Amino acid sequence: MVGGLVLALVLLLGLAWWALDPTPTKRLVIATGPEQGAYVEFARRYKPLLEAQGVAVELRPSQGTRQNLQWLRDPASGVQAAFVQSGVDGDDSADSDAAPTLLSLGSVAPEPLWLFYREAAARTPPTRLSELEGWRIHTGPAGGGTGTLLRRLAAANGLTTPPVPADQREAVHAVVELVQGRIDALAMVSAADAPLVQYLLQSPGVKLFDFAQSEAYARRFAFLTPQLLPRGVVDLATDQPPADVRLVAATASLVVRADLHPALQQLLVQTAGAVHAGGGWFARPGAYPNPEASEFPLSDEAARHYRNGPPWLQRHLPFWLANVVDRMWLVLLPLVAVLLPLSRVLPPLITLRLRSRVYRWYAHLRSLEAELDGPGADLASLAERLDQLDRQTEKIGVPLAYAHELYDLRAHIHGVRKRLAQRVAGAQPAAS
């Protein structure tokens, strides 16, 4: 009975472990973006925080958002998470009736559309995209999202001149071409702390396009927000920029495959909070990450985090232990409810089981004793059977705590043997 209960509990725990999968793989592949871009900087800050929790992290550079999405949708790529620019893809939008293949863990940073141009390319600073007709504008690699965004904005302005064809080279080559005058403008969607953005903001002869219609763009395109680059924020000492610059911004989201283990989703959201909560040029401290402005369905783990913060157990236990308890409590609570009564029942059952190893021999001893007291007893046969019983009891194994039970049995066997010896001694004169 006891063995059956233990086996049932073990099977139940094993089934729950298999169904709930409380321990995820400890390897994570994150697609980033072009070298010297903001996504790479983000990922490099994520890596040590994730590895401190025992996760081996691989950062996979890419051409940008479009390639990141292709990798996420391809299980063979191995990519499980990536940074994605809003306005590039909406195949897994929240309005879709189909089960999503990708989930958002929230928006992590605003990403302005930086349109840098050579000061010599314009007689007066342009403020509308329609003024860029005929310009050679580079929009980055084909796998990025900048070209898609700029084409949508250009079409809304009636701009017919196509940008410079995208190539597979790193964005730094386009920066060199801009500075050397081989192109007129360079567009990139990136967070402000990207090294190339910082470099171009302080490059002589390079100006930043002022989107005078930024509010209108935000009204026309739901994924855009108007932003303001304040005067002097780049360099207070040299007053750069010398005036406020109006920008439009997409949003960078952290997107994962829908089949990524919930524990890793929770860990990524917490890591995003540690990396992005400090604020910056376009966000106050604590504004990011947040569940807003995402074109992908928000994962349940992310929604729980934004609603309640980190799980209570993770504030007091190591992450992996807290995760196991958090995912197994639905099974553990019923087990505890069962084990509490069993904790009162099992000790007597165990005691009875151990004593039964000794007590069951008393039935044989009583049978022998009954035959001994009866008329016409075969004393020789009884003596042989008693000796056999004595030999068998020598092989009984019991814990030391129950050894007295065994010694009592053997003492009783010895008592019956004495009575048998007396009968034998009394029967011998009668026989003579």
C-alpha positions in Angstrom: 0.0 0.0 0.0 2.8 2.4 1.0 4.8 1.5 -2.1 1.7 2.1 -4.3 1.1 5.6 -2.8 4.8 6.6 -3.3 4.7 5.3 -6.8 1.5 7.2 -7.6 3.0 10.4 -6.2 6.2 9.9 -8.2 4.2 9.3 -11.4 2.1 12.4 -10.8 5.1 14.6 -10.3 6.7 13.2 -13.4 3.6 13.8 -15.4 3.4 17.4 -14.1 7.1 18.0 -14.8 6.6 16.8 -18.4 3.5 18.8 -19.0 4.6 22.1 -17.3 8.2 21.9 -18.5 9.5 24.1 -15.6 13.1 24.1 -16.6 13.8 25.8 -19.9 16.9 25.4 -22.1 19.7 27.6 -20.8 20.7 28.9 -24.2 19.3 31.9 -26.0 20.0 33.3 -29.5 19.2 37.0 -29.9 19.3 38.6 -33.4 20.6 42.2 -33.1 21.3 44.4 -36.1 24.1 46.0 -38.1 27.4 46.6 -36.3 27.6 49.9 -34.5 23.8 50.1 -34.4 21.6 50.6 -31.4 20.3 47.0 -31.4 23.9 45.7 -31.0 24.5 48.0 -28.1 21.2 46.9 -26.5 22.1 43.2 -26.9 25.6 43.7 -25.5 24.1 45.1 -22.3 21.6 42.3 -22.1 24.2 39.6 -22.4 26.0 39.8 -19.0 22.7 40.2 -17.2 21.3 37.0 -18.8 24.5 35.1 -18.3 24.5 36.0 -14.6 21.3 33.9 -14.4 22.9 30.9 -16.1 21.8 31.5 -19.6 24.3 31.1 -22.4 23.7 33.9 -24.9 24.6 34.1 -28.6 24.3 37.5 -30.2 23.7 37.2 -34.0 24.3 40.3 -36.0 21.9 41.0 -38.9 21.1 43.6 -41.5 18.2 44.8 -39.4 14.5 44.4 -38.7 13.4 42.6 -41.8 16.1 39.9 -41.5 15.4 39.6 -37.8 11.7 38.8 -38.5 12.7 36.3 -41.2 14.9 34.5 -38.7 12.3 34.5 -36.0 9.8 32.9 -38.3 12.2 30.3 -39.4 12.6 27.6 -36.7 15.7 26.3 -38.4 17.5 29.6 -37.8 17.7 29.0 -34.1 16.9 32.7 -33.4 14.6 33.0 -30.4 14.5 36.7 -29.7 15.2 39.9 -31.7 14.9 43.6 -31.7 12.3 44.8 -34.2 11.4 48.3 -35.5 7.7 49.2 -35.7 6.1 49.9 -39.0 8.0 47.3 -40.9 5.9 44.2 -40.5 2.5 43.4 -39.2 1.8 39.8 -40.2 1.4 38.8 -36.5 -0.6 41.8 -35.5 -3.0 41.5 -32.5 -6.0 41.8 -34.9 -5.1 38.5 -36.6 -7.4 35.5 -35.8 -4.6 33.0 -36.4 -2.4 31.9 -33.6 0.6 34.2 -33.5 4.0 32.9 -34.3 5.7 35.9 -32.7 5.0 37.7 -29.5 6.1 41.1 -28.1 7.7 41.5 -24.8 7.1 45.3 -25.0 8.5 48.4 -26.4 12.0 49.1 -25.2 13.1 52.4 -26.8 12.0 55.2 -29.2 13.8 55.0 -32.5 13.8 58.3 -34.4 14.2 58.4 -38.1 17.5 60.2 -38.5 17.9 61.8 -41.9 21.4 63.2 -42.2 22.3 65.3 -45.3 25.3 67.2 -46.6 25.0 70.8 -45.9 26.3 71.6 -49.4 23.4 69.6 -51.0 20.8 72.2 -50.1 20.8 76.0 -50.4 18.4 76.3 -47.5 17.7 73.6 -44.8 14.9 71.4 -46.1 12.0 70.7 -43.7 9.7 68.6 -46.0 10.5 65.4 -47.8 9.1 66.7 -51.0 12.1 69.1 -51.1 14.4 66.1 -51.5 13.3 65.3 -55.1 16.3 64.1 -57.0 18.5 63.5 -54.0 20.7 60.4 -53.6 19.4 59.0 -50.3 20.9 55.9 -48.8 18.6 53.8 -46.6 20.8 51.0 -45.4 20.9 47.3 -46.0 18.0 45.5 -47.6 17.4 43.5 -44.5 16.8 46.6 -42.4 13.6 48.6 -41.8 14.7 52.1 -42.7 14.1 51.7 -46.4 10.5 50.4 -45.9 9.7 53.3 -43.6 11.2 56.0 -45.8 9.5 54.7 -48.9 6.1 55.0 -47.0 6.8 58.5 -45.9 8.1 59.5 -49.4 5.0 58.1 -51.1 2.8 60.2 -48.8 4.8 63.2 -49.9 4.6 62.4 -53.6 8.4 61.9 -53.7 9.2 59.9 -56.8 13.0 59.7 -56.7 14.0 56.3 -55.4 16.7 56.0 -52.7 20.1 54.6 -53.5 19.7 50.9 -53.9 20.3 49.0 -50.7 23.5 47.0 -50.4 24.8 44.3 -48.0 27.6 46.4 -46.6 27.7 47.7 -43.1 26.1 51.1 -42.4 29.6 52.6 -41.7 30.3 52.5 -45.5 27.2 54.7 -46.1 28.5 57.1 -43.5 31.8 57.4 -45.3 30.0 58.0 -48.6 27.9 60.7 -47.1 30.9 62.5 -45.5 32.9 62.2 -48.8 30.0 63.5 -50.9 29.1 60.4 -52.9 25.5 60.5 -51.6 23.4 63.4 -50.6 21.6 62.0 -47.5 21.6 59.0 -45.2 18.5 57.7 -43.4 18.6 55.4 -40.5 16.1 54.4 -37.8 18.0 54.0 -34.6 18.0 54.8 -30.9 20.0 57.9 -30.0 22.9 56.0 -28.4 23.9 54.3 -31.6 27.6 55.1 -32.3 27.0 56.1 -35.9 24.2 58.5 -34.9 26.5 60.1 -32.3 29.2 60.4 -34.9 27.1 62.1 -37.5 25.5 64.5 -35.0 28.9 66.0 -34.5 30.3 65.6 -38.0 31.2 69.0 -39.8 29.2 69.6 -42.9 26.5 67.1 -42.0 23.1 68.4 -40.9 20.0 66.7 -39.4 16.7 67.0 -41.3 14.1 68.9 -39.3 10.7 67.2 -39.8 8.5 70.2 -39.6 5.4 68.0 -40.2 6.2 65.5 -37.5 2.8 65.9 -35.8 1.1 65.2 -39.2 3.2 62.1 -39.8 2.2 60.8 -36.3 -1.5 61.3 -37.1 -1.1 59.5 -40.5 1.0 56.6 -39.3 -0.1 55.0 -36.0 3.3 53.4 -35.4 5.1 56.8 -35.4 5.3 59.4 -32.6 6.6 63.0 -32.8 9.9 63.6 -31.0 11.9 66.7 -30.2 15.7 66.8 -30.1 16.3 69.7 -27.8 18.8 72.4 -28.5 22.2 71.7 -26.9 21.4 68.1 -25.9 24.2 66.7 -28.1 26.9 69.0 -26.8 26.0 71.8 -24.4 29.5 73.4 -24.7 29.2 74.0 -28.4 25.4 74.3 -28.4 24.7 71.3 -30.7 22.2 71.3 -32.2 21.9 75.1 -32.3 18.0 74.8 -32.3 15.3 72.3 -31.5 15.0 69.6 -34.2 11.7 67.9 -34.8 11.8 64.2 -35.6 9.4 61.3 -36.1 10.1 58.1 -34.3 9.3 54.4 -34.6 9.5 52.1 -31.6 12.0 49.3 -30.9 10.3 46.2 -29.6 11.7 43.1 -28.1 10.0 40.2 -30.0 10.3 36.5 -29.4 9.0 33.3 -30.9 5.7 32.2 -29.4 7.2 28.9 -28.4 10.0 30.4 -26.3 9.8 29.1 -22.8 7.8 31.4 -20.5 10.6 31.5 -18.0 13.0 32.9 -20.6 10.3 35.4 -21.6 10.0 36.5 -18.0 13.8 36.8 -17.7 14.0 38.8 -20.9 11.4 41.3 -19.7 13.2 41.7 -16.4 16.5 42.3 -18.3 14.8 44.8 -20.5 13.7 46.7 -17.4 17.2 46.8 -16.1 18.7 48.0 -19.4 16.1 50.5 -20.6 14.6 52.0 -17.5 17.2 54.7 -17.2 15.7 57.0 -19.8 17.5 59.0 -22.4 17.1 61.9 -24.9 13.6 60.9 -25.8 12.3 59.1 -22.8 12.1 59.9 -19.1 13.4 57.4 -16.6 11.0 54.5 -16.1 9.1 55.1 -19.4 10.6 52.0 -21.0 10.1 49.1 -21.4 6.3 49.3 -21.6 3.5 47.2 -23.2 2.3 50.0 -25.6 2.8 50.7 -29.3 3.5 47.1 -30.3 2.4 45.6 -33.6 2.6 42.1 -32.2 0.5 40.4 -29.5 1.9 40.9 -26.0 3.0 37.7 -24.4 1.2 36.6 -21.2 4.4 36.6 -19.3 5.1 40.2 -20.3 1.6 41.3 -19.5 1.9 39.7 -16.0 5.2 41.5 -15.5 3.9 44.9 -16.5 0.8 44.4 -14.3 2.4 42.9 -11.2 6.1 43.3 -11.5 8.6 40.4 -11.0 7.0 37.3 -9.5 7.2 37.4 -5.7 9.3 34.3 -5.4 12.0 35.7 -7.7 12.6 38.5 -5.2 13.6 36.0 -2.6 14.9 32.9 -4.5 17.4 32.3 -7.3 15.7 32.7 -10.6 15.7 29.0 -11.7 14.4 27.7 -8.3 11.7 30.4 -8.2 10.6 29.5 -11.7 10.3 25.8 -10.9 8.2 26.6 -7.8 6.2 29.2 -9.7 5.3 26.8 -12.5 4.8 23.7 -10.3 2.7 25.2 -7.5 -0.6 24.1 -9.1 0.6 20.6 -8.7 2.6 21.0 -5.5 -0.4 22.5 -3.5 -2.7 19.4 -4.1 0.3 17.2 -3.3 0.9 19.0 0.0 -2.9 18.7 0.7 -2.6 14.9 0.2 0.7 14.5 2.0 -0.4 16.3 5.2 -2.9 13.6 6.0 -0.6 11.0 4.8 2.1 12.3 7.2 -0.2 11.0 10.0 -1.2 7.8 8.3 2.2 6.7 6.8 4.2 6.3 10.1 1.7 3.7 11.6 1.5 2.0 8.2 5.3 1.8 8.1 5.4 0.5 11.7 2.7 -2.1 10.9 4.6 -3.2 7.8 7.9 -3.7 9.7 6.2 -5.5 12.6 4.4 -7.8 10.2 7.8 -9.2 9.2 7.9 -10.6 12.7 4.3 -11.1 13.7 3.3 -13.3 10.8 5.6 -16.0 12.3 3.5 -16.1 15.5 0.7 -17.8 13.5 3.1 -20.7 12.7 4.3 -20.7 16.4 0.7 -20.8 17.7 -0.2 -23.7 15.3 2.8 -25.7 16.6 1.8 -24.9 20.2 -1.8 -26.0 19.6 -0.6 -29.3 18.2 1.7 -29.7 21.2 -1.1 -29.3 23.6 -3.4 -31.7 21.7 -3.6 -35.5 22.2 -1.4 -37.8 20.2 1.0 -35.1 19.1 3.9 -36.2 16.9 6.7 -34.8 19.1 9.5 -35.6 16.6 7.8 -33.8 13.8 7.0 -30.9 16.0 10.6 -30.6 17.0 11.8 -30.6 13.4 9.2 -28.0 12.4 10.2 -25.8 15.4 13.8 -26.0 14.5 12.9 -25.0 10.9 10.9 -22.0 12.2 13.8 -21.0 14.4 16.2 -21.0 11.4 13.8 -19.0 9.3 13.5 -16.3 11.9 17.2 -15.9 12.0 17.0 -14.5 8.4 14.4 -11.8 9.3 15.8 -8.3 8.6 14.3 -5.4 10.6 15.7 -2.0 11.6 17.4 -1.7 15.0 14.4 0.1 16.3 12.3 -3.0 15.8 14.9 -5.6 16.9 13.1 -6.1 20.2 10.1 -7.5 18.3 12.4 -10.1 16.8 14.0 -11.0 20.1 10.6 -11.5 21.7 9.6 -13.9 18.9 12.7 -15.9 19.3 12.2 -16.0 23.1 8.7 -17.3 22.6 10.1 -20.0 20.2 12.5 -20.9 22.9 9.7 -21.2 25.4 7.7 -23.6 23.2 10.9 -25.6 22.7 11.3 -26.0 26.4 7.7 -27.2 26.7 8.3 -29.6 23.8 11.4 -30.9 25.6 9.4 -31.5 28.8 6.8 -33.5 26.8 9.5 -35.5 25.2 11.1 -36.2 28.6 7.8 -37.1 30.2 6.9 -39.4 27.3 10.1 -41.5 27.5 9.4 -43.4 30.9 5.9 -44.2 29.6 7.4 -45.8 26.6 9.7 -48.0 28.6 
